[in-house]
């Protein structure tokens, strides 16, 4: 009996690890162009990171900082962005960032690349969060 209870606890713990790292995107108002303009950061703190600035004129600049934690230089990039409903159209020549969904994350504008969404869930490290103004 105790062995069965330990197995159930282990399965429950494993399910929590697998599914507990997902954030859910809920329907909510979409940020406006003026709210989206700003600097954003995305990353896991372990080597995947990117900083992007959405300028009010529709231009975009940023740096991919993968490798920065081990002394490698960041990779600067530039592009354009436009908002259509919740769809954030992003174009960069080398594909650093692709089309994304704009939303509010903890009451601040944010976005996530469509390729990083699974239904209405996303890993928190994949969300571009607006830097403090």
N, C-alpha and C positions, 0 to 999 in steps of 0.2 A: 504494500500500500504506500509506504513512504517513497519507494523507488518511482512509482507512478506519479506521485505528487511532484517529485524533483524533476521528472521529465516534462511535466506540464509547465512548471515554472521556467525551465530552460527554453521551451518552445515560446512561451510568452515573452521572455527576455529577448530572444532572437527576433521575434516579430517587431518588438519595440525598436530594436536597433535598425532593422531594415526600413521600417515605415516612419519612424520617429524623426528622421532627418529631412522630411519633406515639408515645405510650407505650402499652404493652399491659397490660391488667388481667388478671392471672392468678388462677385459683381459689386462694383462701386463706381463712383464718378471717375471720369478719365481726367488726368491732369491737362491743363491748357498749354498752349505753346509757351506762354510766358512762365508758367510754373515749371515746365520741363527744362527751360534754358538753365544751364548750370553745369557744375562738375560732378561726376559720378565715379564711384569706385566699385569694382567687382573683384572678388577673389576668395580663396579658401585659406589664406595665411600660410600655405605650404609651398608656394611656387606658382600657382595659377592666380594671376591678378592683372587688372587692366584699369586704367584711369581714362575717362573720356569726358570732354567738355562739349556740350551742345550749345552752340552760340545762337543768339536770337536771330541772326541773319540766315540761319539754315545751314551754316557750315559746322563742321565737327573737327575736333583735334584731340589727340590722345597719345597714350603710350602704353604698349604692352610690356608689363614689367616682369614677365616670367623669366627667372634667372637672376633678378635683382638681389634676391636673398643670398646668392652665392657670388656676388660681385660682378655679374655680367650686366652690360648696359641694357637699358630699355629700348624698345623698338617704337619710334614715333610713327604715327599715321595721321591721315587727314581724310575727310570725306564730306558728305552732306547728309542732312536729315530733314524729314517732313512728317507731320502728324496728320493722320486720316482716321478720325474716330479714336479707337484705342490702339490702332496699328501705327507703329513708329517705323517709317521707311528709312533705313540707314544704308548708305552706299559708301564703301571704302574700296579703293583700287585693289587692295590685296585681300579683301574679305575679312578684315580683323573683327568687325562686328556686322551682323546681318539684321534683317527685319526683326522687329521686336514688338512686344506688347507693353504699353505704358499703363501704369496703375499707381495707386498710392501704397506705400509700404510703411507701416507704422506712422501714418499721417503725413508722410513726405513723398514727393514724386519719385518714381523708380521705374525701371524697365527691365525686361528679361528677353533674351533672344528666343525666338520661336523654337529654334532647334533644341533649347534646353527645357522646354515645357513638356510635361507628360500629362495630358488632359488639362486639369486645372491645378496641377501641382508642379512645384519647382524646388530644386535644392536651394537653400538660402545663399550659399556661396555664389550661385549663378546670377543673383539679382544685382543689377547696377543700382546702388543706393546713392542718393544725392548727398554730397559732402555738406557739412554744416556751413551755412552762409555766414 
